[in-house]
Amino acid sequence: MDSKRRKLLLGGVVLGAAAAVPMLRPKALGQGGHSEYFESISRALHTAGMSSPTMVVDLDRLKNNADTLSSHLQGNYDFRIVAKSLPALGLLETVARRTGTQRIMVFHLPFLRQLAQAQPSADILLGKPLPIAAAKDFYAKPTGNSFDPSKQLQWLIDSPRRLQQYAELANSLGQSLRINIELDVGLHRGGVSSDQALTEMLNIIQREQGLELAGFMGYDAHAAKMPGLLGGPDKAIDRGLNIYSQRLEQAKRQLGAVFPSELTLNGAGSPTYQLYQSRRNTAPCTELAAGSCLVKPTDFDIPTLSDHIPAAFIASPVLKRLPHTQIPGIENLTGAMRWLNPNRAQTFFISGVTGKHYLSLLLDYQ
């Protein structure tokens, strides 16, 4: 009896598994060809004679995303454009006009210099701490226009040691450097993470005549993907904003009467900026930074950006197509793989794509 029962149970498991496999098979995505939207892009590329991998930015979609962002901010926060997500002067100018901002976050020396020269009215905040050698290089080669670093540029500083290096630079230059202090609000990628570190940095700013406290920055991209098991995005955002507020209160107590009345209090990022709207009365931030949400690459296809639309695509010519997919050494499994996943029925070989093609899109967008 036990033997029959085991055979019956085993048979049921096999039948159940067999029935489940078709349900788990991915849906075939390649049927029917491209949509009219992508067909139009393909035709445009053919007409332009493009024969290499190309980054395509849909300006209408970009502007739509900029309008969506502005509708969420509703004037409750200033907006700072993240330049690394839009690494072309024309794109930055388009977004700046659409959103009515001159605030830009920059991440490396070449683009800092290029932006300061091309847009002398820009308000620039560094998005990451730069080595002191990079800061020295920037001042060694003046922009030659009306851009005034002492009023329009904030250097992001993450530690007392780096701050002391910038203090020495300010003394050697004989001019003031505006300092924005990076706060660790939960991402743990750098920035002030203790009361002691902040106290030491504020002491340096008070002691050094060439340093000016310009603001604070707390980046919280981790919050948008925080799993529900750990409290989800809302809990992560609230925890980060609580840390931010505590650091501000510490600075106010330590600086007292000399605490600046106007500071750049930067926060958020593309994944989290929409979560700030419901916290506009409690969040310490005065401005939010975002950039990737304006073009929405695949990694930003997340619930907090559901009303943004993809606006940037990498188009690559198909060099050849094979009617099957074969992996060396396991050619006998070709049919099984095709049945398990119909999207492996064919193989397409395309031109290689590297990151430099993203940076090559230095066109004048109007």
DRENTOR-536215 format. One line per 10 residues: their letters; for each residue x negated, y negated, z negated of N, C-alpha, C, O. Coordinates in steps of 0.1 Angstrom, whole numbers. Atoms other than C-alpha are relative to their C-alpha. Layout:
<sites>
A) X Y Z X Y Z X Y Z X Y Z; ...
</sites>
This chain:
<sites>
MDSKRRKLLL) -8 12 0 0 0 0 -9 -13 0 -6 -22 7; 9 12 1 -28 -24 -9 -7 -2 13 -9 -14 17; 6 2 -13 -45 -17 24 9 -6 10 5 -15 18; -10 5 -10 -14 -24 44 3 -15 -3 4 -23 6; -3 14 4 -8 -56 24 -12 -9 5 -10 -20 10; 12 8 -4 -44 -68 31 0 -2 15 -3 -13 20; 0 1 -14 -40 -61 68 11 -10 4 9 -18 14; -11 9 -3 -7 -80 68 -4 -14 -2 -1 -23 6; 5 13 3 -22 -110 51 -10 -5 10 -10 -16 14; 10 4 -9 -52 -110 73 6 -3 14 1 -13 21
GGVVLGAAAA) -6 3 -13 -30 -108 104 7 -13 0 7 -21 10; -7 12 1 -10 -137 91 -10 -12 1 -7 -22 7; 11 10 -1 -42 -158 86 -4 -2 14 -6 -14 19; 5 1 -14 -54 -150 121 10 -7 9 7 -16 17; -11 6 -8 -20 -159 137 1 -15 -4 3 -23 5; -1 14 4 -19 -191 116 -11 -8 6 -9 -20 11; 11 7 -5 -53 -201 127 1 -2 15 -2 -13 20; -1 1 -14 -46 -193 163 11 -11 4 9 -18 14; -11 10 -2 -14 -214 161 -5 -14 -2 0 -24 4; 4 13 4 -32 -243 145 -10 -6 10 -11 -18 11
VPMLRPKALG) 11 5 -9 -61 -246 170 6 -9 11 0 -20 13; -5 10 -10 -40 -261 198 5 -13 -6 3 -24 1; -4 12 6 -26 -286 174 -12 -9 -4 -10 -21 -5; 12 8 4 -61 -297 164 -8 -4 12 -17 -12 10; 7 4 -11 -73 -301 199 2 -15 3 13 -19 2; -1 14 -3 -81 -337 208 9 -3 12 10 6 21; -7 4 -11 -58 -355 232 -9 -3 12 -19 -10 10; 8 4 -11 -72 -358 267 2 -15 3 13 -20 5; -1 15 -1 -81 -395 271 -3 -4 14 -2 -16 17; 5 4 -13 -94 -395 307 11 2 11 7 0 23
QGGHSEYFES) -10 -2 -10 -61 -388 325 6 -13 5 9 -22 -3; -7 12 -6 -47 -414 349 -10 -11 3 -5 -21 8; 9 10 -4 -79 -434 353 1 -12 -10 8 -12 -20; 1 12 8 -86 -469 338 14 -7 0 21 -6 10; -12 9 0 -58 -493 328 -3 -11 10 -14 -13 14; 2 11 -9 -53 -523 350 -9 -10 -5 -17 -16 3; 9 9 6 -72 -544 326 -15 3 3 -22 -5 8; 14 -4 -2 -104 -524 329 -3 1 15 -14 0 19; 2 0 -14 -98 -519 366 -4 -14 5 -12 -15 15; 3 14 -4 -98 -557 370 -14 -4 -3 -21 -11 4
ISRALHTAGM) 14 2 4 -131 -559 351 -10 7 10 -20 1 14; 9 -8 -9 -146 -532 373 -1 -7 14 -11 -8 20; 0 6 -13 -135 -550 405 -8 -13 -1 -16 -16 9; 8 13 1 -150 -583 392 -15 3 0 -22 -5 6; 14 -4 0 -183 -566 385 -5 4 14 -16 0 18; 4 -4 -13 -184 -550 419 -1 -13 9 -10 -14 17; 1 12 -8 -176 -584 435 -12 -8 -2 -18 -14 7; 12 8 4 -204 -600 416 -13 7 3 -24 1 1; 12 -8 -4 -228 -573 428 -8 5 -12 -20 7 -11; 7 -4 12 -236 -562 392 -3 15 2 5 23 4
SSPTMVVDLD) 4 -14 -2 -256 -529 394 -7 5 -12 -13 17 -12; 7 -5 12 -271 -526 359 10 -2 -12 20 -9 -11; -9 2 12 -255 -523 324 1 -15 -4 -8 -22 -4; -3 14 2 -238 -556 316 9 -2 -12 19 6 -14; -10 3 11 -222 -571 285 10 -9 6 7 -20 11; -11 8 -5 -188 -585 294 7 -5 -12 12 2 -21; -8 7 10 -171 -610 272 12 -6 6 11 -15 15; -12 5 -5 -135 -618 278 3 -13 -8 7 -13 -19; -2 13 7 -132 -655 270 14 -3 -4 16 -9 -15; -14 2 4 -94 -655 269 2 8 -13 9 3 -22
RLKNNADTLS) -2 -8 12 -95 -627 243 -8 -6 -12 -4 -6 -23; 8 7 10 -123 -645 224 7 -12 -6 8 -13 -18; -8 11 5 -102 -676 222 12 4 -8 16 -2 -18; -12 -5 7 -72 -656 211 -4 4 -14 3 2 -24; 5 -4 13 -93 -641 183 -3 -12 -9 -1 -12 -21; 3 12 7 -105 -675 173 13 -7 -6 13 -12 -17; -13 5 4 -69 -687 171 6 8 -12 12 3 -21; -5 -9 10 -60 -657 150 -7 -3 -13 -1 -3 -24; 8 4 12 -88 -665 126 4 -13 -6 6 -13 -19; -5 13 5 -77 -701 123 13 1 -7 16 -6 -17
SHLQGNYDFR) -13 -2 5 -42 -690 116 0 6 -14 8 3 -23; 1 -6 13 -53 -669 86 -7 -10 -10 -3 -10 -21; 7 9 9 -76 -696 72 10 -11 -5 9 -16 -16; -10 10 3 -48 -722 74 -5 -12 -7 2 -19 -14; 6 12 6 -72 -749 64 -3 1 -15 -8 -8 -21; 4 -2 14 -77 -734 30 -15 2 -2 -20 0 -13; 14 -2 1 -113 -726 37 -6 -6 13 0 -6 24; 8 4 -11 -139 -741 60 -5 13 7 -6 23 0; 4 -12 -7 -151 -717 87 -15 -2 5 -18 -13 11; 14 0 -5 -188 -709 95 -2 12 10 1 23 6
IVAKSLPALG) 2 -10 -10 -196 -691 127 -13 8 -2 -23 2 -5; 12 -9 1 -220 -661 124 -6 2 14 -1 8 22; 6 1 -14 -244 -666 153 -5 14 5 -5 16 17; 5 -12 -5 -258 -631 154 10 9 7 7 17 15; -11 -7 -7 -224 -618 166 3 -6 13 9 0 21; -3 8 -12 -223 -644 193 -13 -6 5 -14 -19 5; 14 5 -2 -260 -647 203 -2 -7 14 -11 -4 21; 2 8 -12 -256 -673 231 6 -13 -3 17 -15 -9; -5 13 3 -252 -710 229 13 -3 6 22 -10 -1; -13 3 -6 -223 -711 253 12 6 -8 22 0 -10
LLETVARRTG) -10 -7 8 -203 -686 231 2 -8 -13 14 -10 -17; -2 7 12 -210 -706 200 7 -13 2 15 -18 -6; -6 12 -3 -200 -738 216 15 2 3 24 -6 -1; -14 -3 -2 -167 -722 228 7 2 -13 18 -4 -15; -6 -3 13 -159 -709 193 1 -13 -8 11 -15 -15; 0 12 8 -169 -742 177 11 -10 4 18 -16 -4; -10 9 -5 -146 -762 199 14 6 -4 23 -2 -7; -13 -6 3 -117 -737 194 4 -1 -14 16 -2 -18; -3 -1 15 -120 -736 156 -3 -14 -7 0 -15 -18; 2 13 5 -131 -772 151 -11 0 -11 -9 -7 -22
TQRIMVFHLP) 11 -1 10 -163 -764 132 -14 -3 6 -16 0 17; 14 1 -3 -200 -773 133 -8 8 -9 -21 8 -8; 7 -8 10 -209 -749 106 -4 14 7 4 21 12; 5 -12 -7 -231 -720 119 -10 7 -10 -18 1 -17; 9 -9 8 -249 -691 101 -10 6 10 -6 13 20; 11 -5 -8 -283 -682 117 -9 10 -7 -10 9 -19; 7 -10 6 -304 -652 111 -15 2 3 -22 10 -3; 14 -1 -3 -338 -656 127 -6 -13 6 2 -21 11; 6 13 -4 -363 -683 136 2 -4 14 5 -16 16; -2 5 -14 -361 -684 174 13 -6 3 14 -17 9
FLRQLAQAQP) -13 5 -2 -324 -689 174 3 -13 -9 10 -22 -5; -1 12 9 -326 -714 145 -6 -12 8 0 -23 8; 6 11 -7 -350 -735 165 8 -4 13 10 -16 16; -7 2 -12 -330 -731 197 13 -8 -3 17 -17 4; -13 6 4 -297 -741 180 -2 -14 -5 5 -23 -1; 3 13 5 -313 -771 162 -3 -10 12 0 -21 11; 3 9 -12 -325 -784 196 12 -2 9 14 -13 14; -11 1 -9 -294 -777 216 13 -7 -7 21 -13 0; -12 5 7 -268 -787 189 -5 -8 -12 -3 -3 -23; 6 8 11 -284 -815 168 10 -4 -11 6 -9 -21
SADILLGKPL) -10 3 11 -251 -820 149 4 12 -8 13 11 -17; -4 -13 7 -249 -784 137 -3 -1 -15 -13 -7 -19; 2 -2 14 -246 -776 100 -4 14 -2 4 23 0; 5 -14 -1 -268 -745 96 -3 5 -14 -10 -1 -22; 3 -8 12 -270 -720 68 -7 13 5 -2 20 13; 7 -13 -3 -295 -691 70 8 11 -6 13 11 -17; -8 -11 4 -277 -658 68 -8 11 -7 -3 21 -12; 8 -10 7 -307 -639 54 -13 -8 -4 -17 -18 3; 12 7 4 -339 -650 36 -11 2 10 -13 14 14; 11 -1 -10 -368 -657 60 -13 -1 -7 -14 -8 -17
PIAAAKDFYA) 13 1 6 -404 -651 52 -5 -15 0 -1 -22 9; 5 14 1 -422 -683 41 -7 -4 13 -7 -16 16; 7 3 -12 -443 -681 72 9 -5 11 6 -14 19; -9 4 -10 -412 -685 94 5 -14 -3 6 -22 6; -4 14 4 -401 -716 74 -11 -10 4 -9 -21 9; 11 9 -4 -436 -731 79 0 -2 15 -3 -13 19; 0 1 -15 -434 -724 116 11 -9 5 8 -17 14; -11 9 -4 -401 -742 118 -4 -14 -1 -1 -22 8; 4 14 2 -414 -774 103 -12 -4 8 -15 -16 10; 12 4 -7 -447 -772 122 4 -4 15 -5 -10 21
KPTGNSFDPS) -4 3 -14 -427 -776 155 13 -8 -1 24 -2 1; -12 8 1 -402 -805 151 9 2 12 4 4 23; -10 -2 -11 -370 -803 172 -1 -12 10 4 -10 21; 1 11 -9 -376 -837 187 13 -7 3 14 -14 12; -13 7 -2 -340 -849 183 5 -5 -14 -3 -6 -23; -5 6 13 -317 -862 156 3 10 -10 8 7 -21; -2 -10 10 -314 -829 138 -8 -2 -12 -21 -3 -11; 7 3 12 -323 -835 102 1 12 -10 11 14 -16; 0 -12 9 -333 -804 82 3 -3 -14 9 5 -21; -3 3 14 -331 -822 49 14 -2 -3 18 -3 -15
KQLQWLIDSP) -14 2 2 -294 -828 54 8 11 7 20 14 3; -8 -9 -8 -283 -801 79 -4 14 0 2 23 6; 5 -13 1 -302 -770 70 -1 5 -14 -7 -1 -23; 1 -7 13 -299 -746 41 -8 13 1 -4 21 9; 8 -12 0 -325 -720 34 6 10 -10 8 6 -22; -5 -10 9 -311 -688 19 -11 7 -8 -21 11 -2; 11 -5 8 -332 -677 -11 6 11 -10 17 9 -15; -5 -12 7 -328 -643 -29 -7 3 -13 -3 12 -20; 8 -4 12 -354 -643 -57 -8 -12 -5 -11 -21 3; 9 10 6 -375 -665 -80 -13 -1 8 -18 -12 10
RRLQQYAELA) 13 0 -7 -407 -655 -62 1 -7 13 -8 -15 16; -1 7 -13 -395 -666 -28 3 -15 -2 -1 -23 6; -4 14 2 -380 -698 -42 -13 -8 -4 -14 -19 1; 12 7 4 -414 -707 -57 -9 -2 13 -15 -13 14; 7 2 -13 -429 -702 -22 5 -12 8 -2 -19 13; -7 11 -7 -404 -726 -7 -3 -13 -7 -4 -24 -1; 3 12 8 -411 -751 -35 -14 -5 4 -16 -17 6; 13 3 -4 -448 -750 -25 0 -6 14 -7 -15 17; -1 5 -13 -438 -756 11 5 -14 0 1 -23 7; -6 13 1 -416 -785 2 -11 -11 -5 -11 -22 0
NSLGQSLRIN) 10 9 4 -445 -801 -17 -10 -3 10 -15 -15 11; 10 2 -11 -469 -796 12 6 -9 11 -2 -17 17; -6 8 -11 -444 -812 36 3 -14 -5 4 -23 4; -4 13 5 -435 -840 13 15 -3 3 18 -15 5; -14 2 -3 -398 -835 21 8 10 -8 3 21 -12; -9 -9 8 -368 -819 4 5 11 8 8 10 20; -6 -12 -7 -356 -784 12 13 3 -8 14 4 -20; -13 -4 6 -319 -775 6 0 15 -2 -3 23 7; 1 -14 4 -316 -742 -12 14 6 -2 22 0 -10; -13 -7 3 -286 -718 -10 -4 14 -6 -12 21 0
IELDVGLHRG) 4 -12 7 -289 -690 -35 9 12 4 22 11 3; -8 -12 -4 -278 -655 -23 3 8 -13 -5 10 -22; -5 -7 11 -257 -636 -48 3 15 4 9 17 15; -4 -14 -2 -253 -598 -50 14 2 -6 16 2 -18; -14 -1 5 -215 -594 -52 5 14 2 18 16 3; -5 -14 -1 -214 -556 -48 -6 7 12 -6 20 12; 5 -6 -12 -231 -549 -15 -14 6 -3 -18 16 3; 13 -5 4 -265 -544 -32 -10 1 11 -18 11 12; 10 1 -11 -285 -554 -2 -10 -11 -2 -18 -14 6; 9 11 3 -303 -582 -19 7 -11 -7 20 -11 -8
GVSSDQALTE) -6 11 7 -297 -614 -38 0 1 -15 -5 11 -20; 1 0 14 -294 -624 -74 10 10 -6 21 10 -3; -8 -10 6 -281 -596 -95 -1 0 -16 4 9 -22; 0 1 15 -288 -607 -131 0 -15 -4 -4 -24 3; 0 13 6 -284 -637 -154 -14 -6 0 -16 -17 2; 14 4 1 -321 -638 -159 -6 -6 13 -13 -16 13; 6 4 -13 -330 -641 -122 6 -14 3 -1 -22 8; -6 12 -4 -305 -669 -117 -5 -11 -9 -8 -23 -4; 5 10 9 -317 -688 -148 -14 -4 4 -17 -16 4; 14 3 -5 -353 -686 -135 0 -8 12 -7 -18 14
MLNIIQREQG) -1 7 -12 -343 -698 -101 5 -15 -2 0 -24 4; -5 14 3 -323 -728 -115 -11 -8 -7 -12 -20 -5; 11 7 7 -353 -736 -137 -10 -6 10 -15 -17 9; 9 4 -11 -375 -738 -106 6 -12 7 -2 -21 10; -7 11 -7 -350 -760 -88 0 -13 -8 -3 -24 -3; 0 12 9 -348 -784 -118 -15 -5 -1 -17 -17 -3; 14 5 2 -386 -785 -121 -7 -6 12 -15 -15 11; 6 4 -12 -395 -789 -85 7 -12 7 19 -10 11; -7 11 -6 -387 -823 -70 4 2 15 13 -4 20; -2 -2 -14 -388 -810 -34 12 10 3 14 13 14
LELAGFMGYD) -11 -10 -2 -359 -785 -40 13 -6 -4 14 -13 -14; -14 5 2 -322 -793 -38 10 12 0 10 19 10; -11 -11 0 -294 -768 -48 11 -5 9 18 -15 7; -10 3 -10 -271 -768 -18 12 9 -1 23 6 4; -11 -9 1 -249 -738 -26 -3 14 -3 -14 17 -8; 2 -14 3 -244 -701 -31 7 8 12 16 3 19; -6 -9 -10 -236 -672 -7 2 14 -5 -8 20 -11; -3 -14 4 -220 -638 -14 6 7 11 18 5 14; -5 -8 -12 -216 -613 14 6 13 -5 0 20 -13; -7 -11 6 -190 -586 7 5 10 10 16 15 9
AHAAKMPGLL) -5 -9 -11 -187 -565 39 3 14 -5 12 21 1; -3 -13 5 -187 -533 18 14 2 -4 20 13 -4; -13 -1 7 -153 -541 3 11 5 10 19 13 6; -10 -4 -9 -133 -535 35 1 15 2 11 20 5; 0 -14 -2 -143 -499 37 -1 8 -13 -4 20 -14; 0 -7 13 -141 -491 0 11 10 -1 23 6 1; -11 -10 0 -121 -458 -4 9 -3 -12 6 -8 -22; -11 2 11 -89 -458 -24 -4 7 -13 0 2 -23; 4 -8 12 -105 -433 -48 -8 -10 -9 -8 -8 -21; 8 9 8 -128 -462 -59 8 -14 -2 1 -23 -6
GGPDKAIDRG) -8 12 2 -100 -488 -60 4 -7 13 12 -17 12; -3 6 -13 -99 -498 -23 -6 -14 1 -13 -19 -8; 6 13 -3 -108 -531 -7 4 -11 -10 -4 -19 -14; -4 11 9 -87 -553 -31 -8 0 -13 -12 -10 -18; 8 0 12 -105 -541 -62 -14 -4 2 -20 -11 -6; 14 4 -3 -139 -545 -45 -1 -15 2 -11 -21 -3; 0 14 -2 -131 -580 -34 2 -8 -14 -6 -17 -16; -2 7 13 -118 -590 -69 -13 1 -9 -16 -8 -16; 12 -2 8 -149 -575 -85 -11 -10 5 -18 -16 -3; 11 9 -6 -172 -595 -61 3 -14 -4 -6 -22 -7
LNIYSQRLEQ) -4 14 3 -153 -627 -67 -2 -3 -14 -5 -15 -18; 2 1 14 -155 -622 -104 -15 -3 -3 -19 -11 -11; 14 2 1 -193 -619 -101 -4 -14 4 -12 -21 -2; 3 13 -6 -194 -650 -79 4 -11 -10 -4 -20 -12; -5 10 10 -174 -670 -105 -9 -1 -12 -12 -12 -17; 9 0 11 -196 -659 -133 -13 -7 2 -18 -14 -6; 12 6 -4 -227 -670 -115 1 -15 1 -7 -23 -4; -3 14 -1 -212 -704 -108 1 -6 -14 -4 -17 -16; -1 6 13 -202 -709 -144 -13 0 -7 -16 -10 -15; 13 0 6 -237 -699 -155 -8 -12 5 -15 -19 -3
AKRQLGAVFP) 7 12 -6 -251 -726 -131 5 -13 -6 -3 -22 -9; -6 12 5 -227 -752 -144 -5 -2 -14 -8 -14 -18; 5 1 14 -237 -745 -180 -15 -4 -1 -18 -13 -9; 14 3 1 -274 -746 -173 -4 -14 5 -12 -21 0; 4 13 -7 -275 -777 -150 8 -11 -7 3 -23 -6; -7 10 7 -249 -796 -170 4 -12 9 10 -10 20; -4 12 -7 -245 -832 -158 -7 -1 14 -1 -8 23; 7 1 -13 -269 -826 -128 6 11 10 0 12 21; -6 -10 -10 -247 -798 -113 6 -8 11 14 -17 9; -5 8 -12 -240 -810 -77 15 1 1 22 11 -2
SELTLNGAGS) -14 1 -2 -205 -822 -71 5 7 13 17 11 13; -3 -6 -12 -205 -808 -36 -10 11 4 -22 9 5; 8 -12 -3 -218 -773 -28 6 8 11 18 8 13; -5 -9 -10 -215 -749 1 1 14 -7 -9 20 -11; -2 -13 7 -199 -718 -15 6 9 10 17 10 13; -3 -8 -12 -200 -693 13 3 14 -5 -3 20 -14; -4 -14 3 -183 -659 12 5 7 12 6 2 23; -6 -8 -10 -167 -631 31 -9 5 11 -21 6 9; 6 -6 -12 -175 -618 66 11 5 8 23 5 3; -11 -4 -9 -155 -605 95 9 11 -7 21 10 -6
PTYQLYQSRR) -9 -10 5 -143 -573 77 9 -4 -11 19 2 -14; -8 3 12 -130 -591 46 6 -14 0 14 -17 -9; -5 14 1 -121 -627 55 15 -1 -2 19 -11 -9; -14 1 2 -84 -620 57 5 3 -14 16 -1 -18; -3 -3 13 -84 -607 22 -1 -12 -9 4 -12 -21; 1 12 8 -92 -642 9 12 -9 0 14 -17 -9; -11 9 -1 -60 -658 20 9 1 -13 14 -9 -18; -9 -2 12 -40 -643 -9 -7 -4 -13 -1 -4 -24; 8 4 12 -68 -654 -33 -5 -14 1 -14 -18 -6; 5 14 -3 -71 -690 -21 1 -9 -13 -7 -19 -13
NTAPCTELAA) -1 8 13 -61 -703 -56 -10 4 -10 -11 -2 -21; 9 -5 11 -86 -682 -75 -14 2 5 -24 2 -3; 14 -2 -6 -116 -676 -51 -9 -12 -2 -4 -23 1; 9 11 2 -146 -698 -59 -5 -6 14 -10 -17 14; 6 4 -13 -156 -700 -22 8 -12 6 20 -13 5; -6 11 -8 -150 -731 -1 -1 2 15 6 -5 22; 1 -3 -14 -160 -716 32 -2 15 2 -7 22 -6; 1 -14 -3 -158 -682 49 -8 2 13 -7 -7 22; 8 -2 -12 -182 -668 75 5 12 8 9 22 1; -4 -11 -8 -173 -645 104 -5 -2 14 -7 -13 18
GSCLVKPTDF) 5 1 -14 -184 -637 139 5 12 8 10 11 19; -3 -12 -7 -179 -601 149 15 2 3 19 8 13; -14 -1 -2 -141 -603 145 4 -7 13 15 -5 18; -4 7 -12 -141 -627 175 -2 8 12 4 5 23; 2 -9 -11 -154 -600 198 5 14 -3 7 22 6; -6 -12 6 -143 -570 177 -6 13 7 1 19 15; 5 -12 -5 -167 -542 187 6 12 -8 13 10 -17; -7 -12 5 -157 -506 179 -1 1 -15 8 6 -22; 2 -2 14 -172 -506 144 9 -9 -9 11 -7 -21; -9 9 7 -148 -534 135 15 3 2 24 -6 0
DIPTLSDHIP) -14 -4 -2 -116 -515 144 5 5 -13 6 17 -15; -4 -3 14 -104 -516 108 13 -7 -3 17 -16 3; -13 5 3 -71 -523 91 0 -15 -3 9 -22 1; 0 14 3 -82 -558 79 -2 -9 13 -1 -21 12; 1 7 -13 -87 -568 116 9 5 10 7 4 22; -9 -6 -9 -57 -551 131 6 -10 10 10 -6 21; -5 9 -9 -45 -583 147 -10 -7 9 -7 -17 16; 10 4 -9 -78 -590 164 0 10 12 3 22 10; 1 -8 -12 -84 -576 199 -14 1 5 -21 -9 5; 14 -1 -5 -116 -562 215 -2 -10 11 7 -12 20
AAFIASPVLK) 3 11 -10 -132 -590 236 -14 2 6 -17 -6 15; 14 -2 -6 -167 -576 244 -1 15 3 2 24 -5; 1 -14 -5 -175 -545 264 -13 2 7 -18 -8 13; 12 -3 -8 -206 -529 278 4 8 12 9 19 11; -3 -7 -13 -201 -520 315 -12 6 5 -22 -1 7; 11 -6 -6 -224 -495 330 4 8 12 14 16 11; -4 -8 -12 -224 -480 365 -2 15 -3 -11 19 -10; 1 -14 1 -217 -443 367 -9 5 12 -6 2 23; 10 -4 -10 -247 -427 385 5 13 7 3 15 19; -5 -12 -6 -231 -393 390 10 7 -9 10 4 -22
RLPHTQIPGI) -10 -7 7 -203 -371 379 0 15 3 -1 19 15; 0 -15 -2 -203 -333 374 14 5 -5 19 0 -15; -14 -5 3 -170 -313 373 0 9 -13 10 16 -15; 0 -9 12 -181 -295 341 -11 -6 -10 -18 -15 -6; 10 4 10 -202 -300 309 -7 13 -5 -2 22 -11; 8 -12 3 -230 -275 304 -12 -5 -9 -19 -15 -6; 11 3 9 -255 -275 275 -10 11 2 -7 23 1; 11 -10 -2 -288 -258 281 0 11 -11 -1 7 -23; 1 -11 10 -290 -224 264 13 6 -4 14 18 -8; -14 -6 4 -252 -220 258 9 -3 11 21 -6 9
ENLTGAMRWL) -8 2 -12 -239 -222 293 13 9 -1 23 5 5; -11 -9 1 -216 -193 285 12 -5 -8 23 -1 -7; -11 6 8 -196 -215 261 7 -12 7 15 -18 1; -5 12 -7 -188 -241 288 16 1 0 22 -9 -3; -15 -1 0 -152 -228 292 7 -2 -13 17 -8 -14; -5 1 13 -146 -225 255 0 -15 -5 10 -19 -10; 1 14 4 -158 -261 249 10 -8 7 16 -18 2; -10 8 -8 -136 -274 277 14 3 -5 22 -7 -5; -13 -3 5 -106 -256 262 2 -7 -13 13 -12 -16; -1 6 13 -113 -268 227 2 -16 0 8 -22 -8
NPNRAQTFFI) 0 14 -1 -118 -304 238 1 -4 15 -9 -3 22; -1 3 -14 -104 -314 272 -8 -12 5 -11 -14 17; 8 12 -4 -125 -346 271 -15 4 3 -23 -4 7; 13 -5 -4 -156 -324 277 1 8 14 -8 15 17; -2 -7 -12 -142 -311 310 -10 -5 11 -13 3 20; 9 5 -10 -165 -334 330 -12 -7 -6 -11 -10 -18; 12 7 5 -199 -350 326 -3 -12 9 -3 -11 21; 4 12 -7 -208 -386 335 -13 -5 -4 -16 -5 -16; 13 5 3 -243 -399 338 0 -15 3 4 -19 14; -1 15 -2 -246 -437 333 -14 -6 -1 -23 1 -6
SGVTGKHYLS) 13 7 2 -275 -462 334 -1 -2 -15 8 -4 -23; 3 2 14 -292 -466 300 4 -14 -4 3 -24 4; -4 13 5 -281 -495 278 -8 -2 -13 -9 7 -21; 8 3 12 -303 -512 252 6 -14 -5 13 -21 2; -5 12 7 -296 -541 228 -4 -12 7 3 -23 6; 5 13 -7 -316 -566 250 11 -5 10 11 -17 13; -10 5 -9 -287 -567 274 11 -9 -7 17 -17 0; -10 9 7 -265 -582 247 -6 -14 -1 1 -24 0; 6 13 1 -290 -610 243 -2 -7 13 -5 -19 13; 3 6 -13 -294 -616 280 12 -8 5 11 -14 16
LLLDYQ) -12 6 -5 -259 -630 283 0 -15 -4 8 -20 -12; 2 14 4 -271 -666 280 6 -9 11 -1 -17 18; -8 8 -10 -244 -682 303 6 -12 -7 7 -12 -19; -7 12 5 -227 -715 299 15 2 1 21 0 11; -14 -3 0 -192 -707 288 7 -13 -3 4 -20 -12; -8 12 1 -167 -735 292 15 3 -2 23 -6 -3
</sites>
